[in-house]
Amino acid sequence: MALQTSDAFAAAAGDPDLLRPALGVEAQYLEAAFEEMESRFGSIEGYFEKGLELSDETLDALRAGLVRPAD
């Protein structure tokens, strides 16, 4: 069984607490990222189309594979 990143880091004598800022998720970081995305691209769709330059075909394929219809 593979070790988790923090477990492997600790096994190599690293302090797992040092990884938290880089690998953890903080609500304020996500909020700042969404605010920046909306400021630059207007919406998540704008980010996908303008920021990532994804084609309509790619977006359709992603939706088909990742989005589940509401029940």
mmCIF file of the N, C-alpha and C atoms, coordinates in Angstrom:
data_MODEL
# 
_entry.id   MODEL 
# 
loop_
_atom_site.group_PDB 
_atom_site.id 
_atom_site.type_symbol 
_atom_site.label_atom_id 
_atom_site.label_alt_id 
_atom_site.label_comp_id 
_atom_site.label_asym_id 
_atom_site.label_entity_id 
_atom_site.label_seq_id 
_atom_site.pdbx_PDB_ins_code 
_atom_site.Cartn_x 
_atom_site.Cartn_y 
_atom_site.Cartn_z 
_atom_site.occupancy 
_atom_site.B_iso_or_equiv 
_atom_site.pdbx_formal_charge 
_atom_site.auth_seq_id 
_atom_site.auth_comp_id 
_atom_site.auth_asym_id 
_atom_site.auth_atom_id 
_atom_site.pdbx_PDB_model_num 
ATOM 1   N N  . MET A 1 1  ? 0.847   -1.188 0.000   1.00 0.00 ? 1  MET A N  1 
ATOM 2   C CA . MET A 1 1  ? 0.000   0.000  0.000   1.00 0.00 ? 1  MET A CA 1 
ATOM 3   C C  . MET A 1 1  ? 0.890   1.248  0.000   1.00 0.00 ? 1  MET A C  1 
ATOM 4   N N  . ALA A 1 2  ? 0.562   2.233  -0.817  1.00 0.00 ? 2  ALA A N  1 
ATOM 5   C CA . ALA A 1 2  ? 1.346   3.456  -0.927  1.00 0.00 ? 2  ALA A CA 1 
ATOM 6   C C  . ALA A 1 2  ? 1.104   4.354  0.286   1.00 0.00 ? 2  ALA A C  1 
ATOM 7   N N  . LEU A 1 3  ? 2.148   5.031  0.696   1.00 0.00 ? 3  LEU A N  1 
ATOM 8   C CA . LEU A 1 3  ? 2.032   5.979  1.797   1.00 0.00 ? 3  LEU A CA 1 
ATOM 9   C C  . LEU A 1 3  ? 1.426   7.277  1.302   1.00 0.00 ? 3  LEU A C  1 
ATOM 10  N N  . GLN A 1 4  ? 0.688   7.937  2.155   1.00 0.00 ? 4  GLN A N  1 
ATOM 11  C CA . GLN A 1 4  ? 0.203   9.273  1.863   1.00 0.00 ? 4  GLN A CA 1 
ATOM 12  C C  . GLN A 1 4  ? 1.408   10.210 1.795   1.00 0.00 ? 4  GLN A C  1 
ATOM 13  N N  . THR A 1 5  ? 1.265   11.326 1.109   1.00 0.00 ? 5  THR A N  1 
ATOM 14  C CA . THR A 1 5  ? 2.372   12.276 0.965   1.00 0.00 ? 5  THR A CA 1 
ATOM 15  C C  . THR A 1 5  ? 2.930   12.687 2.323   1.00 0.00 ? 5  THR A C  1 
ATOM 16  N N  . SER A 1 6  ? 2.051   13.025 3.261   1.00 0.00 ? 6  SER A N  1 
ATOM 17  C CA . SER A 1 6  ? 2.533   13.471 4.568   1.00 0.00 ? 6  SER A CA 1 
ATOM 18  C C  . SER A 1 6  ? 3.216   12.339 5.321   1.00 0.00 ? 6  SER A C  1 
ATOM 19  N N  . ASP A 1 7  ? 2.715   11.098 5.168   1.00 0.00 ? 7  ASP A N  1 
ATOM 20  C CA . ASP A 1 7  ? 3.352   9.946  5.806   1.00 0.00 ? 7  ASP A CA 1 
ATOM 21  C C  . ASP A 1 7  ? 4.737   9.698  5.219   1.00 0.00 ? 7  ASP A C  1 
ATOM 22  N N  . ALA A 1 8  ? 4.854   9.793  3.917   1.00 0.00 ? 8  ALA A N  1 
ATOM 23  C CA . ALA A 1 8  ? 6.146   9.599  3.260   1.00 0.00 ? 8  ALA A CA 1 
ATOM 24  C C  . ALA A 1 8  ? 7.113   10.700 3.676   1.00 0.00 ? 8  ALA A C  1 
ATOM 25  N N  . PHE A 1 9  ? 6.616   11.920 3.780   1.00 0.00 ? 9  PHE A N  1 
ATOM 26  C CA . PHE A 1 9  ? 7.450   13.040 4.204   1.00 0.00 ? 9  PHE A CA 1 
ATOM 27  C C  . PHE A 1 9  ? 7.944   12.823 5.626   1.00 0.00 ? 9  PHE A C  1 
ATOM 28  N N  . ALA A 1 10 ? 7.042   12.395 6.515   1.00 0.00 ? 10 ALA A N  1 
ATOM 29  C CA . ALA A 1 10 ? 7.416   12.119 7.901   1.00 0.00 ? 10 ALA A CA 1 
ATOM 30  C C  . ALA A 1 10 ? 8.410   10.966 7.967   1.00 0.00 ? 10 ALA A C  1 
ATOM 31  N N  . ALA A 1 11 ? 8.217   9.939  7.145   1.00 0.00 ? 11 ALA A N  1 
ATOM 32  C CA . ALA A 1 11 ? 9.127   8.796  7.133   1.00 0.00 ? 11 ALA A CA 1 
ATOM 33  C C  . ALA A 1 11 ? 10.531  9.216  6.693   1.00 0.00 ? 11 ALA A C  1 
ATOM 34  N N  . ALA A 1 12 ? 10.622  10.294 5.914   1.00 0.00 ? 12 ALA A N  1 
ATOM 35  C CA . ALA A 1 12 ? 11.922  10.805 5.473   1.00 0.00 ? 12 ALA A CA 1 
ATOM 36  C C  . ALA A 1 12 ? 12.447  11.880 6.434   1.00 0.00 ? 12 ALA A C  1 
ATOM 37  N N  . ALA A 1 13 ? 11.891  11.912 7.647   1.00 0.00 ? 13 ALA A N  1 
ATOM 38  C CA . ALA A 1 13 ? 12.288  12.832 8.717   1.00 0.00 ? 13 ALA A CA 1 
ATOM 39  C C  . ALA A 1 13 ? 11.830  14.267 8.480   1.00 0.00 ? 13 ALA A C  1 
ATOM 40  N N  . GLY A 1 14 ? 10.803  14.443 7.656   1.00 0.00 ? 14 GLY A N  1 
ATOM 41  C CA . GLY A 1 14 ? 10.242  15.774 7.453   1.00 0.00 ? 14 GLY A CA 1 
ATOM 42  C C  . GLY A 1 14 ? 9.124   16.038 8.444   1.00 0.00 ? 14 GLY A C  1 
ATOM 43  N N  . ASP A 1 15 ? 8.818   17.291 8.670   1.00 0.00 ? 15 ASP A N  1 
ATOM 44  C CA . ASP A 1 15 ? 7.738   17.687 9.566   1.00 0.00 ? 15 ASP A CA 1 
ATOM 45  C C  . ASP A 1 15 ? 6.465   17.846 8.738   1.00 0.00 ? 15 ASP A C  1 
ATOM 46  N N  . PRO A 1 16 ? 5.479   16.940 8.906   1.00 0.00 ? 16 PRO A N  1 
ATOM 47  C CA . PRO A 1 16 ? 4.247   17.015 8.111   1.00 0.00 ? 16 PRO A CA 1 
ATOM 48  C C  . PRO A 1 16 ? 3.517   18.354 8.227   1.00 0.00 ? 16 PRO A C  1 
ATOM 49  N N  . ASP A 1 17 ? 3.699   19.056 9.347   1.00 0.00 ? 17 ASP A N  1 
ATOM 50  C CA . ASP A 1 17 ? 3.048   20.358 9.502   1.00 0.00 ? 17 ASP A CA 1 
ATOM 51  C C  . ASP A 1 17 ? 3.546   21.371 8.474   1.00 0.00 ? 17 ASP A C  1 
ATOM 52  N N  . LEU A 1 18 ? 4.753   21.168 7.964   1.00 0.00 ? 18 LEU A N  1 
ATOM 53  C CA . LEU A 1 18 ? 5.280   22.071 6.944   1.00 0.00 ? 18 LEU A CA 1 
ATOM 54  C C  . LEU A 1 18 ? 4.555   21.917 5.612   1.00 0.00 ? 18 LEU A C  1 
ATOM 55  N N  . LEU A 1 19 ? 3.916   20.774 5.393   1.00 0.00 ? 19 LEU A N  1 
ATOM 56  C CA . LEU A 1 19 ? 3.202   20.534 4.134   1.00 0.00 ? 19 LEU A CA 1 
ATOM 57  C C  . LEU A 1 19 ? 1.807   21.142 4.117   1.00 0.00 ? 19 LEU A C  1 
ATOM 58  N N  . ARG A 1 20 ? 1.235   21.372 5.275   1.00 0.00 ? 20 ARG A N  1 
ATOM 59  C CA . ARG A 1 20 ? -0.161  21.817 5.333   1.00 0.00 ? 20 ARG A CA 1 
ATOM 60  C C  . ARG A 1 20 ? -0.447  23.072 4.495   1.00 0.00 ? 20 ARG A C  1 
ATOM 61  N N  . PRO A 1 21 ? 0.393   24.119 4.573   1.00 0.00 ? 21 PRO A N  1 
ATOM 62  C CA . PRO A 1 21 ? 0.085   25.308 3.756   1.00 0.00 ? 21 PRO A CA 1 
ATOM 63  C C  . PRO A 1 21 ? 0.101   25.033 2.254   1.00 0.00 ? 21 PRO A C  1 
ATOM 64  N N  . ALA A 1 22 ? 0.954   24.121 1.810   1.00 0.00 ? 22 ALA A N  1 
ATOM 65  C CA . ALA A 1 22 ? 1.069   23.850 0.378   1.00 0.00 ? 22 ALA A CA 1 
ATOM 66  C C  . ALA A 1 22 ? 0.041   22.842 -0.109  1.00 0.00 ? 22 ALA A C  1 
ATOM 67  N N  . LEU A 1 23 ? -0.286  21.857 0.706   1.00 0.00 ? 23 LEU A N  1 
ATOM 68  C CA . LEU A 1 23 ? -1.171  20.780 0.263   1.00 0.00 ? 23 LEU A CA 1 
ATOM 69  C C  . LEU A 1 23 ? -2.557  20.846 0.881   1.00 0.00 ? 23 LEU A C  1 
ATOM 70  N N  . GLY A 1 24 ? -2.730  21.667 1.884   1.00 0.00 ? 24 GLY A N  1 
ATOM 71  C CA . GLY A 1 24 ? -4.021  21.766 2.545   1.00 0.00 ? 24 GLY A CA 1 
ATOM 72  C C  . GLY A 1 24 ? -4.977  22.674 1.795   1.00 0.00 ? 24 GLY A C  1 
ATOM 73  N N  . VAL A 1 25 ? -6.201  22.699 2.240   1.00 0.00 ? 25 VAL A N  1 
ATOM 74  C CA . VAL A 1 25 ? -7.220  23.552 1.638   1.00 0.00 ? 25 VAL A CA 1 
ATOM 75  C C  . VAL A 1 25 ? -7.763  24.476 2.714   1.00 0.00 ? 25 VAL A C  1 
ATOM 76  N N  . GLU A 1 26 ? -7.662  25.753 2.454   1.00 0.00 ? 26 GLU A N  1 
ATOM 77  C CA . GLU A 1 26 ? -8.196  26.762 3.367   1.00 0.00 ? 26 GLU A CA 1 
ATOM 78  C C  . GLU A 1 26 ? -9.330  27.485 2.660   1.00 0.00 ? 26 GLU A C  1 
ATOM 79  N N  . ALA A 1 27 ? -10.432 27.671 3.341   1.00 0.00 ? 27 ALA A N  1 
ATOM 80  C CA . ALA A 1 27 ? -11.597 28.336 2.748   1.00 0.00 ? 27 ALA A CA 1 
ATOM 81  C C  . ALA A 1 27 ? -11.221 29.706 2.187   1.00 0.00 ? 27 ALA A C  1 
ATOM 82  N N  . GLN A 1 28 ? -10.391 30.452 2.903   1.00 0.00 ? 28 GLN A N  1 
ATOM 83  C CA . GLN A 1 28 ? -10.031 31.802 2.439   1.00 0.00 ? 28 GLN A CA 1 
ATOM 84  C C  . GLN A 1 28 ? -9.228  31.764 1.147   1.00 0.00 ? 28 GLN A C  1 
ATOM 85  N N  . TYR A 1 29 ? -8.412  30.726 0.949   1.00 0.00 ? 29 TYR A N  1 
ATOM 86  C CA . TYR A 1 29 ? -7.658  30.591 -0.299  1.00 0.00 ? 29 TYR A CA 1 
ATOM 87  C C  . TYR A 1 29 ? -8.597  30.302 -1.459  1.00 0.00 ? 29 TYR A C  1 
ATOM 88  N N  . LEU A 1 30 ? -9.562  29.414 -1.224  1.00 0.00 ? 30 LEU A N  1 
ATOM 89  C CA . LEU A 1 30 ? -10.534 29.099 -2.277  1.00 0.00 ? 30 LEU A CA 1 
ATOM 90  C C  . LEU A 1 30 ? -11.376 30.315 -2.617  1.00 0.00 ? 30 LEU A C  1 
ATOM 91  N N  . GLU A 1 31 ? -11.804 31.051 -1.603  1.00 0.00 ? 31 GLU A N  1 
ATOM 92  C CA . GLU A 1 31 ? -12.599 32.259 -1.843  1.00 0.00 ? 31 GLU A CA 1 
ATOM 93  C C  . GLU A 1 31 ? -11.811 33.274 -2.657  1.00 0.00 ? 31 GLU A C  1 
ATOM 94  N N  . ALA A 1 32 ? -10.539 33.462 -2.320  1.00 0.00 ? 32 ALA A N  1 
ATOM 95  C CA . ALA A 1 32 ? -9.696  34.403 -3.062  1.00 0.00 ? 32 ALA A CA 1 
ATOM 96  C C  . ALA A 1 32 ? -9.523  33.947 -4.507  1.00 0.00 ? 32 ALA A C  1 
ATOM 97  N N  . ALA A 1 33 ? -9.355  32.644 -4.714  1.00 0.00 ? 33 ALA A N  1 
ATOM 98  C CA . ALA A 1 33 ? -9.198  32.119 -6.075  1.00 0.00 ? 33 ALA A CA 1 
ATOM 99  C C  . ALA A 1 33 ? -10.467 32.344 -6.891  1.00 0.00 ? 33 ALA A C  1 
ATOM 100 N N  . PHE A 1 34 ? -11.637 32.094 -6.292  1.00 0.00 ? 34 PHE A N  1 
ATOM 101 C CA . PHE A 1 34 ? -12.895 32.311 -7.007  1.00 0.00 ? 34 PHE A CA 1 
ATOM 102 C C  . PHE A 1 34 ? -13.117 33.786 -7.308  1.00 0.00 ? 34 PHE A C  1 
ATOM 103 N N  . GLU A 1 35 ? -12.771 34.656 -6.372  1.00 0.00 ? 35 GLU A N  1 
ATOM 104 C CA . GLU A 1 35 ? -12.903 36.094 -6.606  1.00 0.00 ? 35 GLU A CA 1 
ATOM 105 C C  . GLU A 1 35 ? -12.004 36.547 -7.765  1.00 0.00 ? 35 GLU A C  1 
ATOM 106 N N  . GLU A 1 36 ? -10.787 36.049 -7.800  1.00 0.00 ? 36 GLU A N  1 
ATOM 107 C CA . GLU A 1 36 ? -9.860  36.402 -8.882  1.00 0.00 ? 36 GLU A CA 1 
ATOM 108 C C  . GLU A 1 36 ? -10.371 35.879 -10.225 1.00 0.00 ? 36 GLU A C  1 
ATOM 109 N N  . MET A 1 37 ? -10.875 34.646 -10.225 1.00 0.00 ? 37 MET A N  1 
ATOM 110 C CA . MET A 1 37 ? -11.409 34.055 -11.448 1.00 0.00 ? 37 MET A CA 1 
ATOM 111 C C  . MET A 1 37 ? -12.581 34.889 -11.975 1.00 0.00 ? 37 MET A C  1 
ATOM 112 N N  . GLU A 1 38 ? -13.495 35.265 -11.080 1.00 0.00 ? 38 GLU A N  1 
ATOM 113 C CA . GLU A 1 38 ? -14.644 36.064 -11.500 1.00 0.00 ? 38 GLU A CA 1 
ATOM 114 C C  . GLU A 1 38 ? -14.213 37.453 -11.959 1.00 0.00 ? 38 GLU A C  1 
ATOM 115 N N  . SER A 1 39 ? -13.220 38.030 -11.300 1.00 0.00 ? 39 SER A N  1 
ATOM 116 C CA . SER A 1 39 ? -12.714 39.344 -11.684 1.00 0.00 ? 39 SER A CA 1 
ATOM 117 C C  . SER A 1 39 ? -12.115 39.316 -13.088 1.00 0.00 ? 39 SER A C  1 
ATOM 118 N N  . ARG A 1 40 ? -11.349 38.286 -13.385 1.00 0.00 ? 40 ARG A N  1 
ATOM 119 C CA . ARG A 1 40 ? -10.675 38.198 -14.687 1.00 0.00 ? 40 ARG A CA 1 
ATOM 120 C C  . ARG A 1 40 ? -11.554 37.671 -15.806 1.00 0.00 ? 40 ARG A C  1 
ATOM 121 N N  . PHE A 1 41 ? -12.403 36.684 -15.486 1.00 0.00 ? 41 PHE A N  1 
ATOM 122 C CA . PHE A 1 41 ? -13.114 35.965 -16.549 1.00 0.00 ? 41 PHE A CA 1 
ATOM 123 C C  . PHE A 1 41 ? -14.637 36.020 -16.429 1.00 0.00 ? 41 PHE A C  1 
ATOM 124 N N  . GLY A 1 42 ? -15.162 36.601 -15.361 1.00 0.00 ? 42 GLY A N  1 
ATOM 125 C CA . GLY A 1 42 ? -16.597 36.769 -15.211 1.00 0.00 ? 42 GLY A CA 1 
ATOM 126 C C  . GLY A 1 42 ? -17.326 35.590 -14.595 1.00 0.00 ? 42 GLY A C  1 
ATOM 127 N N  . SER A 1 43 ? -16.868 34.384 -14.870 1.00 0.00 ? 43 SER A N  1 
ATOM 128 C CA . SER A 1 43 ? -17.535 33.185 -14.360 1.00 0.00 ? 43 SER A CA 1 
ATOM 129 C C  . SER A 1 43 ? -16.601 31.989 -14.535 1.00 0.00 ? 43 SER A C  1 
ATOM 130 N N  . ILE A 1 44 ? -17.012 30.865 -13.989 1.00 0.00 ? 44 ILE A N  1 
ATOM 131 C CA . ILE A 1 44 ? -16.229 29.648 -14.173 1.00 0.00 ? 44 ILE A CA 1 
ATOM 132 C C  . ILE A 1 44 ? -16.234 29.240 -15.649 1.00 0.00 ? 44 ILE A C  1 
ATOM 133 N N  . GLU A 1 45 ? -17.350 29.457 -16.320 1.00 0.00 ? 45 GLU A N  1 
ATOM 134 C CA . GLU A 1 45 ? -17.418 29.147 -17.749 1.00 0.00 ? 45 GLU A CA 1 
ATOM 135 C C  . GLU A 1 45 ? -16.447 30.022 -18.543 1.00 0.00 ? 45 GLU A C  1 
ATOM 136 N N  . GLY A 1 46 ? -16.382 31.315 -18.181 1.00 0.00 ? 46 GLY A N  1 
ATOM 137 C CA . GLY A 1 46 ? -15.438 32.217 -18.839 1.00 0.00 ? 46 GLY A CA 1 
ATOM 138 C C  . GLY A 1 46 ? -14.001 31.791 -18.605 1.00 0.00 ? 46 GLY A C  1 
ATOM 139 N N  . TYR A 1 47 ? -13.714 31.305 -17.403 1.00 0.00 ? 47 TYR A N  1 
ATOM 140 C CA . TYR A 1 47 ? -12.374 30.817 -17.101 1.00 0.00 ? 47 TYR A CA 1 
ATOM 141 C C  . TYR A 1 47 ? -12.025 29.609 -17.964 1.00 0.00 ? 47 TYR A C  1 
ATOM 142 N N  . PHE A 1 48 ? -12.973 28.684 -18.078 1.00 0.00 ? 48 PHE A N  1 
ATOM 143 C CA . PHE A 1 48 ? -12.726 27.498 -18.906 1.00 0.00 ? 48 PHE A CA 1 
ATOM 144 C C  . PHE A 1 48 ? -12.487 27.891 -20.364 1.00 0.00 ? 48 PHE A C  1 
ATOM 145 N N  . GLU A 1 49 ? -13.319 28.809 -20.869 1.00 0.00 ? 49 GLU A N  1 
ATOM 146 C CA . GLU A 1 49 ? -13.245 29.178 -22.284 1.00 0.00 ? 49 GLU A CA 1 
ATOM 147 C C  . GLU A 1 49 ? -12.084 30.126 -22.599 1.00 0.00 ? 49 GLU A C  1 
ATOM 148 N N  . LYS A 1 50 ? -11.934 31.185 -21.788 1.00 0.00 ? 50 LYS A N  1 
ATOM 149 C CA . LYS A 1 50 ? -10.918 32.206 -22.075 1.00 0.00 ? 50 LYS A CA 1 
ATOM 150 C C  . LYS A 1 50 ? -9.591  31.922 -21.371 1.00 0.00 ? 50 LYS A C  1 
ATOM 151 N N  . GLY A 1 51 ? -9.669  31.540 -20.109 1.00 0.00 ? 51 GLY A N  1 
ATOM 152 C CA . GLY A 1 51 ? -8.454  31.305 -19.337 1.00 0.00 ? 51 GLY A CA 1 
ATOM 153 C C  . GLY A 1 51 ? -7.737  30.025 -19.734 1.00 0.00 ? 51 GLY A C  1 
ATOM 154 N N  . LEU A 1 52 ? -8.494  28.943 -19.840 1.00 0.00 ? 52 LEU A N  1 
ATOM 155 C CA . LEU A 1 52 ? -7.907  27.652 -20.196 1.00 0.00 ? 52 LEU A CA 1 
ATOM 156 C C  . LEU A 1 52 ? -7.986  27.360 -21.689 1.00 0.00 ? 52 LEU A C  1 
ATOM 157 N N  . GLU A 1 53 ? -8.750  28.192 -22.411 1.00 0.00 ? 53 GLU A N  1 
ATOM 158 C CA . GLU A 1 53 ? -8.933  28.046 -23.856 1.00 0.00 ? 53 GLU A CA 1 
ATOM 159 C C  . GLU A 1 53 ? -9.428  26.648 -24.244 1.00 0.00 ? 53 GLU A C  1 
ATOM 160 N N  . LEU A 1 54 ? -10.414 26.158 -23.481 1.00 0.00 ? 54 LEU A N  1 
ATOM 161 C CA . LEU A 1 54 ? -10.999 24.857 -23.793 1.00 0.00 ? 54 LEU A CA 1 
ATOM 162 C C  . LEU A 1 54 ? -12.062 25.028 -24.873 1.00 0.00 ? 54 LEU A C  1 
ATOM 163 N N  . SER A 1 55 ? -12.084 24.126 -25.820 1.00 0.00 ? 55 SER A N  1 
ATOM 164 C CA . SER A 1 55 ? -13.070 24.181 -26.898 1.00 0.00 ? 55 SER A CA 1 
ATOM 165 C C  . SER A 1 55 ? -14.425 23.717 -26.381 1.00 0.00 ? 55 SER A C  1 
ATOM 166 N N  . ASP A 1 56 ? -15.473 24.026 -27.144 1.00 0.00 ? 56 ASP A N  1 
ATOM 167 C CA . ASP A 1 56 ? -16.812 23.561 -26.794 1.00 0.00 ? 56 ASP A CA 1 
ATOM 168 C C  . ASP A 1 56 ? -16.850 22.038 -26.723 1.00 0.00 ? 56 ASP A C  1 
ATOM 169 N N  . GLU A 1 57 ? -16.143 21.385 -27.631 1.00 0.00 ? 57 GLU A N  1 
ATOM 170 C CA . GLU A 1 57 ? -16.120 19.924 -27.646 1.00 0.00 ? 57 GLU A CA 1 
ATOM 171 C C  . GLU A 1 57 ? -15.480 19.376 -26.374 1.00 0.00 ? 57 GLU A C  1 
ATOM 172 N N  . THR A 1 58 ? -14.399 19.997 -25.946 1.00 0.00 ? 58 THR A N  1 
ATOM 173 C CA . THR A 1 58 ? -13.725 19.559 -24.720 1.00 0.00 ? 58 THR A CA 1 
ATOM 174 C C  . THR A 1 58 ? -14.613 19.794 -23.510 1.00 0.00 ? 58 THR A C  1 
ATOM 175 N N  . LEU A 1 59 ? -15.261 20.957 -23.469 1.00 0.00 ? 59 LEU A N  1 
ATOM 176 C CA . LEU A 1 59 ? -16.170 21.249 -22.355 1.00 0.00 ? 59 LEU A CA 1 
ATOM 177 C C  . LEU A 1 59 ? -17.329 20.258 -22.315 1.00 0.00 ? 59 LEU A C  1 
ATOM 178 N N  . ASP A 1 60 ? -17.877 19.927 -23.477 1.00 0.00 ? 60 ASP A N  1 
ATOM 179 C CA . ASP A 1 60 ? -18.962 18.942 -23.527 1.00 0.00 ? 60 ASP A CA 1 
ATOM 180 C C  . ASP A 1 60 ? -18.481 17.583 -23.023 1.00 0.00 ? 60 ASP A C  1 
ATOM 181 N N  . ALA A 1 61 ? -17.267 17.185 -23.412 1.00 0.00 ? 61 ALA A N  1 
ATOM 182 C CA . ALA A 1 61 ? -16.722 15.904 -22.969 1.00 0.00 ? 61 ALA A CA 1 
ATOM 183 C C  . ALA A 1 61 ? -16.489 15.900 -21.460 1.00 0.00 ? 61 ALA A C  1 
ATOM 184 N N  . LEU A 1 62 ? -15.996 17.003 -20.927 1.00 0.00 ? 62 LEU A N  1 
ATOM 185 C CA . LEU A 1 62 ? -15.795 17.100 -19.481 1.00 0.00 ? 62 LEU A CA 1 
ATOM 186 C C  . LEU A 1 62 ? -17.113 17.024 -18.732 1.00 0.00 ? 62 LEU A C  1 
ATOM 187 N N  . ARG A 1 63 ? -18.103 17.756 -19.218 1.00 0.00 ? 63 ARG A N  1 
ATOM 188 C CA . ARG A 1 63 ? -19.424 17.705 -18.574 1.00 0.00 ? 63 ARG A CA 1 
ATOM 189 C C  . ARG A 1 63 ? -19.995 16.294 -18.603 1.00 0.00 ? 63 ARG A C  1 
ATOM 190 N N  . ALA A 1 64 ? -19.871 15.639 -19.738 1.00 0.00 ? 64 ALA A N  1 
ATOM 191 C CA . ALA A 1 64 ? -20.408 14.278 -19.868 1.00 0.00 ? 64 ALA A CA 1 
ATOM 192 C C  . ALA A 1 64 ? -19.722 13.321 -18.912 1.00 0.00 ? 64 ALA A C  1 
ATOM 193 N N  . GLY A 1 65 ? -18.429 13.521 -18.690 1.00 0.00 ? 65 GLY A N  1 
ATOM 194 C CA . GLY A 1 65 ? -17.696 12.608 -17.842 1.00 0.00 ? 65 GLY A CA 1 
ATOM 195 C C  . GLY A 1 65 ? -17.677 12.953 -16.366 1.00 0.00 ? 65 GLY A C  1 
ATOM 196 N N  . LEU A 1 66 ? -17.912 14.237 -16.038 1.00 0.00 ? 66 LEU A N  1 
ATOM 197 C CA . LEU A 1 66 ? -17.746 14.668 -14.659 1.00 0.00 ? 66 LEU A CA 1 
ATOM 198 C C  . LEU A 1 66 ? -18.999 15.170 -13.973 1.00 0.00 ? 66 LEU A C  1 
ATOM 199 N N  . VAL A 1 67 ? -20.001 15.566 -14.727 1.00 0.00 ? 67 VAL A N  1 
ATOM 200 C CA . VAL A 1 67 ? -21.195 16.154 -14.133 1.00 0.00 ? 67 VAL A CA 1 
ATOM 201 C C  . VAL A 1 67 ? -22.319 15.119 -14.135 1.00 0.00 ? 67 VAL A C  1 
ATOM 202 N N  . ARG A 1 68 ? -22.876 14.954 -12.966 1.00 0.00 ? 68 ARG A N  1 
ATOM 203 C CA . ARG A 1 68 ? -23.977 13.995 -12.812 1.00 0.00 ? 68 ARG A CA 1 
ATOM 204 C C  . ARG A 1 68 ? -25.289 14.780 -12.769 1.00 0.00 ? 68 ARG A C  1 
ATOM 205 N N  . PRO A 1 69 ? -26.285 14.343 -13.538 1.00 0.00 ? 69 PRO A N  1 
ATOM 206 C CA . PRO A 1 69 ? -27.576 15.055 -13.516 1.00 0.00 ? 69 PRO A CA 1 
ATOM 207 C C  . PRO A 1 69 ? -28.192 15.065 -12.126 1.00 0.00 ? 69 PRO A C  1 
ATOM 208 N N  . ALA A 1 70 ? -28.893 16.141 -11.799 1.00 0.00 ? 70 ALA A N  1 
ATOM 209 C CA . ALA A 1 70 ? -29.586 16.223 -10.516 1.00 0.00 ? 70 ALA A CA 1 
ATOM 210 C C  . ALA A 1 70 ? -30.727 15.216 -10.481 1.00 0.00 ? 70 ALA A C  1 
ATOM 211 N N  . ASP A 1 71 ? -30.922 14.641 -9.331  1.00 0.00 ? 71 ASP A N  1 
ATOM 212 C CA . ASP A 1 71 ? -32.013 13.648 -9.178  1.00 0.00 ? 71 ASP A CA 1 
ATOM 213 C C  . ASP A 1 71 ? -33.340 14.309 -9.012  1.00 0.00 ? 71 ASP A C  1 
# 
